[in-house]
Amino acid sequence: MKNRLHEIDGIRGWAALVVLFFHLANETFGNLVPMFRSDFIYFLSNGGLAVTVFFILSGDALSSGFSKKADLTLLDSLLIKRYFRLTVPILLSCAIVYVLMLAGANHNVAAAKIVHREDWLGSFIPFEPSLISLLRYSFYLVYDGHSKIVSYNPFLWTMSIELVGSLLVFLYLYLSTRLKNPIKILYAMIIFLVIAQSFYCLFFIGVLFAQYRANGVFNRLRASGIWRFAAIALLITIAIIYTLSKRQPHFWQYININVVTSTALVFCFYTSDWAIGFFSSKLSQFLGEISFPLYLVHFSVIISLTSYLTIKFSELGTLDTPHIFLIILISIAASITAAVIFRRVEKSALKLINRLPAHLLSMRNPSDNSLVQKDTSPTVKYSSVERIDS
């Protein structure tokens, strides 16, 4: 797409891969391989940090088109589709878990005893599967009342934040056309939510970044020779501070270190030519294409294939570090393959959803065809929201 923000897709793709590796290495095998929890690996593969990056990208992607051109019809379209664009893929991913449970292919409880993670891997899906509970969780409880006791995919704790954060972004954008100083209000909300240690500050930071892009701030910084060196220095400083924060957590009790770090990282990426080039590469775009599916399906892989291989290698007495690396590589390959297949199915399922705004908006005013036409304009394509946010 001509006006697509490829860097958003690329960053999201690598963040999804980080979450996958974090769950496999740090969470699943961290007790057996302490190296996975070393300071250096902690920074490069921290799932919590990657999730905060997701939230910034969501706020940015949802508001980018509107920041470039204040088209309320665009917001109407995004608002109508938002719940369904999240829920349909969630339902599909949870249905996979449901089938695995019916087939007895989930081996997480037995594997948890081997890797000494009864508190994590062994605590997943502790209930009997039923169609009613599957639908109830996928359509409602995933957004409200999410817990391991009812969850078909515990990694989806982020979805309630994602949905509410999206709605808050839409509310702000609707009101911004009527506010005298919307940017001051935006700064005030960010400061308040950062102090309150709320994840929702990240969505508004994303909105702010979209505004910076529309105003040419990122372009000016990328053209600055001084900033090129400053950005590298800032990235190194971020890595050092973040690593030290693990050893001195009491220094960050009043502020979320992940919020500060993810904001600085995304800002540096947006203002660096090399980063834009990397995240716009074919590999990064491929990962961006499957980012949400990868986030959704890797739980199924962990409770089935990863756990099964762990049990088998343990029975053979060969569950050592090299074989654990092999299990991780196989699990990553299987997750990516599953995500590619899932993405194709997802696209077909979302075709009807993409038609929903045009249908509803035309019903609101049948004589005004511009409402339908605007929804398929280049302005809509400018935003990265046509790919599901994670």
KOLKOL-727946 format. One record per residue (C-alpha): x, y, z; residue in one letter. Coordinates in steps of 0.02 Angstrom, whole numbers, plus 50000, padded with zeros to 5 digits. Example, Ala and Ser with C-alpha at 12.3 -4.5 7.8 and 13.67 -1.06 7.14 Angstrom:
50615; 49775; 50390; a
50684; 49947; 50357; s
END
This chain:
50000; 50000; 50000; m
50063; 50170; 49950; k
50035; 50261; 50115; n
50049; 50115; 50233; r
50154; 50139; 50389; l
50265; 49987; 50364; h
50373; 50025; 50516; e
50223; 49997; 50631; i
50193; 49825; 50557; d
50378; 49781; 50568; g
50399; 49834; 50749; i
50240; 49740; 50795; r
50304; 49584; 50708; g
50469; 49580; 50803; w
50378; 49618; 50967; a
50266; 49467; 50937; a
50420; 49360; 50908; l
50495; 49425; 51071; v
50337; 49374; 51166; v
50346; 49200; 51088; l
50529; 49178; 51137; f
50496; 49247; 51311; f
50359; 49120; 51344; h
50464; 48977; 51277; l
50634; 49020; 51350; a
50609; 49125; 51506; n
50442; 49058; 51565; e
50443; 48875; 51509; t
50627; 48827; 51526; f
50697; 48968; 51633; g
50712; 48857; 51787; n
50813; 48727; 51690; l
50922; 48849; 51591; v
50967; 49000; 51701; p
51050; 49084; 51551; m
50876; 49125; 51485; f
50853; 49239; 51636; r
51020; 49328; 51625; s
51023; 49517; 51620; d
51064; 49527; 51434; f
50929; 49403; 51381; i
50809; 49488; 51502; y
50819; 49649; 51402; f
50813; 49571; 51228; l
50672; 49450; 51263; s
50562; 49532; 51393; n
50382; 49492; 51354; g
50313; 49628; 51467; g
50413; 49760; 51375; l
50353; 49694; 51207; a
50172; 49705; 51264; v
50192; 49889; 51311; t
50263; 49918; 51136; v
50105; 49836; 51066; f
49996; 49962; 51157; f
50094; 50111; 51091; i
50082; 50044; 50914; l
49895; 50019; 50934; s
49867; 50198; 50985; g
49977; 50256; 50841; d
49897; 50144; 50711; a
49719; 50187; 50762; l
49750; 50374; 50753; s
49874; 50392; 50610; s
49745; 50414; 50473; g
49645; 50537; 50576; f
49800; 50637; 50623; s
49838; 50661; 50439; k
49659; 50704; 50392; k
49525; 50735; 50523; a
49392; 50624; 50445; d
49257; 50575; 50570; l
49190; 50444; 50450; t
49356; 50354; 50468; l
49331; 50347; 50656; l
49153; 50285; 50632; d
49220; 50142; 50527; s
49359; 50095; 50648; l
49244; 50102; 50798; l
49113; 49989; 50718; i
49243; 49859; 50671; k
49352; 49862; 50826; r
49263; 49734; 50937; y
49236; 49612; 50794; f
49413; 49632; 50728; r
49479; 49575; 50896; l
49346; 49447; 50940; t
49340; 49345; 50780; v
49527; 49299; 50787; p
49514; 49271; 50974; i
49370; 49149; 50947; l
49468; 49055; 50814; l
49621; 49040; 50925; s
49521; 48981; 51075; c
49431; 48855; 50964; a
49601; 48777; 50927; i
49633; 48757; 51114; v
49458; 48685; 51134; y
49492; 48552; 51001; v
49661; 48510; 51079; l
49578; 48485; 51248; m
49442; 48374; 51174; l
49576; 48270; 51088; a
49680; 48257; 51246; g
49827; 48338; 51156; a
49865; 48464; 51292; n
50013; 48400; 51394; h
50052; 48556; 51493; n
50017; 48486; 51666; v
50138; 48339; 51646; a
50270; 48448; 51564; a
50255; 48579; 51702; a
50316; 48453; 51831; k
50470; 48417; 51726; i
50518; 48599; 51701; v
50465; 48647; 51879; h
50335; 48771; 51820; r
50178; 48704; 51902; e
50139; 48883; 51951; d
50135; 48938; 51768; w
50127; 48803; 51634; l
50037; 48683; 51750; g
49904; 48810; 51798; s
49834; 48834; 51622; f
49660; 48775; 51566; i
49615; 48689; 51732; p
49436; 48649; 51677; f
49336; 48535; 51566; e
49305; 48607; 51392; p
49129; 48648; 51337; s
49058; 48743; 51190; l
48963; 48862; 51303; i
49117; 48909; 51405; s
49217; 48931; 51244; l
49091; 49054; 51172; l
49066; 49143; 51338; r
49252; 49170; 51359; y
49286; 49221; 51178; s
49143; 49346; 51165; f
49142; 49419; 51340; y
49255; 49354; 51479; l
49415; 49385; 51380; v
49375; 49570; 51400; y
49298; 49565; 51573; d
49334; 49439; 51710; g
49484; 49361; 51624; h
49572; 49234; 51735; s
49662; 49068; 51718; k
49510; 48981; 51791; i
49404; 49019; 51638; v
49533; 49063; 51505; s
49557; 48960; 51348; y
49712; 49066; 51315; n
49790; 49149; 51469; p
49905; 49255; 51360; f
49752; 49356; 51309; l
49750; 49455; 51472; w
49801; 49602; 51362; t
49640; 49603; 51263; m
49535; 49695; 51393; s
49668; 49832; 51397; i
49675; 49832; 51207; e
49488; 49853; 51185; l
49466; 49987; 51319; v
49623; 50077; 51262; g
49557; 50080; 51084; s
49391; 50152; 51140; l
49481; 50287; 51240; l
49582; 50333; 51086; v
49423; 50347; 50982; f
49341; 50454; 51117; l
49489; 50573; 51121; y
49496; 50586; 50932; l
49310; 50625; 50922; y
49328; 50761; 51054; l
49490; 50831; 50984; s
49396; 50914; 50842; t
49300; 51016; 50971; r
49440; 51055; 51095; l
49532; 51221; 51090; k
49700; 51145; 51136; n
49688; 50956; 51106; p
49876; 50931; 51113; i
49884; 51005; 51290; k
49744; 50890; 51344; i
49839; 50745; 51268; l
49997; 50787; 51364; y
49898; 50806; 51525; a
49815; 50636; 51504; m
49982; 50552; 51469; i
50064; 50630; 51623; i
49916; 50584; 51735; f
49908; 50404; 51672; l
50097; 50381; 51686; v
50091; 50438; 51867; i
49943; 50323; 51896; a
50046; 50181; 51819; q
49907; 50141; 51698; s
49937; 50046; 51536; f
49816; 50165; 51450; y
49949; 50301; 51447; c
50033; 50199; 51310; l
49887; 50216; 51191; f
49890; 50405; 51209; f
50079; 50405; 51185; i
50042; 50317; 51021; g
49917; 50453; 50977; v
50051; 50583; 51016; l
50174; 50495; 50903; f
50046; 50493; 50763; a
50028; 50681; 50786; q
50217; 50703; 50783; y
50224; 50607; 50620; r
50085; 50711; 50542; a
50174; 50872; 50595; n
50340; 50814; 50521; g
50432; 50798; 50687; v
50500; 50625; 50648; f
50557; 50677; 50474; n
50652; 50826; 50544; r
50740; 50719; 50674; l
50786; 50587; 50545; r
50866; 50724; 50440; a
50970; 50785; 50587; s
51148; 50721; 50591; g
51161; 50756; 50777; i
51006; 50654; 50817; w
51074; 50502; 50725; r
51212; 50487; 50854; f
51099; 50541; 50996; a
50973; 50405; 50954; a
51107; 50270; 50963; i
51170; 50341; 51128; a
50992; 50343; 51195; l
50964; 50161; 51144; l
51123; 50107; 51235; i
51072; 50207; 51389; t
50900; 50127; 51386; i
50976; 49953; 51381; a
51091; 49990; 51528; i
50957; 50070; 51636; i
50832; 49932; 51596; y
50958; 49798; 51641; t
51003; 49884; 51804; l
50818; 49902; 51846; s
50809; 49714; 51868; k
50940; 49723; 52005; r
50870; 49880; 52088; q
50680; 49866; 52068; p
50644; 49981; 52216; h
50706; 50130; 52114; f
50558; 50106; 51997; w
50418; 50078; 52121; q
50332; 50242; 52074; y
50343; 50224; 51886; i
50328; 50078; 51765; n
50500; 50050; 51688; i
50421; 49958; 51541; n
50318; 50113; 51498; v
50469; 50227; 51497; v
50578; 50103; 51403; t
50450; 50058; 51269; s
50413; 50242; 51238; t
50596; 50282; 51215; a
50624; 50130; 51104; l
50480; 50167; 50987; v
50528; 50350; 50978; f
50707; 50303; 50930; c
50644; 50180; 50800; f
50529; 50310; 50722; y
50668; 50440; 50711; t
50807; 50329; 50642; s
50828; 50294; 50456; d
50914; 50129; 50489; w
50772; 50072; 50602; a
50639; 50124; 50477; i
50733; 50029; 50343; g
50750; 49873; 50451; f
50568; 49870; 50506; f
50512; 49900; 50327; s
50613; 49752; 50261; s
50529; 49598; 50187; k
50567; 49492; 50340; l
50497; 49623; 50459; s
50342; 49645; 50352; q
50316; 49457; 50350; f
50323; 49454; 50540; l
50207; 49604; 50545; g
50083; 49514; 50434; e
50072; 49367; 50555; i
50102; 49464; 50718; s
49928; 49450; 50793; f
49902; 49270; 50734; p
50073; 49227; 50808; l
50023; 49305; 50973; y
49860; 49207; 50971; l
49918; 49033; 50920; v
50081; 49008; 51013; h
49990; 48961; 51173; f
49916; 48811; 51081; s
50090; 48760; 51025; v
50162; 48774; 51201; i
50029; 48667; 51285; i
50035; 48535; 51148; s
50194; 48516; 51044; l
50316; 48601; 51163; t
50249; 48507; 51312; s
50245; 48341; 51218; y
50427; 48358; 51162; l
50478; 48405; 51339; t
50398; 48246; 51407; i
50475; 48135; 51274; k
50652; 48204; 51293; f
50634; 48187; 51482; s
50582; 48005; 51464; e
50736; 47975; 51356; l
50845; 48061; 51485; g
50905; 48190; 51358; t
50819; 48349; 51416; l
50981; 48446; 51422; d
51020; 48623; 51363; t
51053; 48577; 51179; p
50890; 48481; 51167; h
50796; 48621; 51254; i
50862; 48739; 51120; f
50800; 48614; 50990; l
50627; 48610; 51070; i
50621; 48799; 51068; i
50672; 48808; 50884; l
50543; 48678; 50836; i
50410; 48769; 50936; s
50453; 48936; 50853; i
50446; 48857; 50680; a
50280; 48773; 50721; a
50208; 48935; 50791; s
50257; 49034; 50636; i
50186; 48900; 50521; t
50024; 48896; 50621; a
50015; 49087; 50617; a
50033; 49090; 50427; v
49889; 48967; 50409; i
49788; 49059; 50540; f
49814; 49224; 50449; r
49738; 49153; 50290; r
49586; 49090; 50383; v
49574; 49254; 50477; e
49572; 49356; 50317; k
49423; 49259; 50252; s
49330; 49277; 50417; a
49360; 49465; 50422; l
49295; 49502; 50248; k
49117; 49518; 50313; l
49174; 49628; 50456; i
49260; 49747; 50337; n
49094; 49770; 50247; r
49000; 49807; 50408; l
49042; 49994; 50424; p
48989; 50032; 50246; a
48825; 49942; 50274; h
48786; 50026; 50440; l
48843; 50199; 50386; l
48740; 50190; 50227; s
48589; 50141; 50332; m
48617; 50297; 50437; r
48598; 50405; 50283; n
48558; 50303; 50126; p
48559; 50457; 50013; s
48739; 50501; 50058; d
48852; 50382; 49963; n
49007; 50477; 50019; s
48996; 50387; 50185; l
49032; 50224; 50099; v
49160; 50295; 49980; q
49264; 50376; 50117; k
49285; 50211; 50207; d
49386; 50141; 50061; t
49487; 50298; 50028; s
49678; 50309; 50040; p
49654; 50391; 50210; t
49593; 50227; 50282; v
49738; 50134; 50204; k
49860; 50256; 50283; y
49823; 50182; 50452; s
49897; 50015; 50500; s
49736; 49956; 50578; v
49686; 49848; 50429; e
49802; 49722; 50511; r
49739; 49667; 50680; i
49821; 49753; 50828; d
49893; 49644; 50964; s
END
